[in-house]
Amino acid sequence: MTTLDAIELIKIAKAEIEWEYPLDYQIAFDEAIKALEEKLTLAEKVQELEQTEKAIEEKIKSQNKVNIEVGKRLADYEKRIDQLENEVSCLRRRSI
């Protein structure tokens, strides 16, 4: 039985006993319905948070991939700069 099914069943039971039982039962039914509705609200919020968490994790993974690629390119550029500096040094020595 789902929470929604339980809420509907309690509402039906409350309507059926409304004239035959004391007010305490009606109050108990109202509290049960309220608690189940709050449970549904919390479950929806948890689901939203889980979806948000998954989206954030995907963005982090994507950003990590970008960071790795940037790191590789930076290392390549640094190597190329070193090569060019060596070539410049060699050319300066030759021109002396």
Sequence and secondary structure as in RCSB ss.txt:
>XXXX:A:sequence
MTTLDAIELIKIAKAEIEWEYPLDYQIAFDEAIKALEEKLTLAEKVQELEQTEKAIEEKIKSQNKVNIEVGKRLA
DYEKRIDQLENEVSCLRRRSI
>XXXX:A:secstr
  HHHHHHHHHHHHHHHTTTS HHHHHHHHHHHHHHHHHHHHHHHHHHHHHHHHHHHHHHHHHHHHHHHHHHHHH
HHHHHHHHHHHHHHHHHHHH 
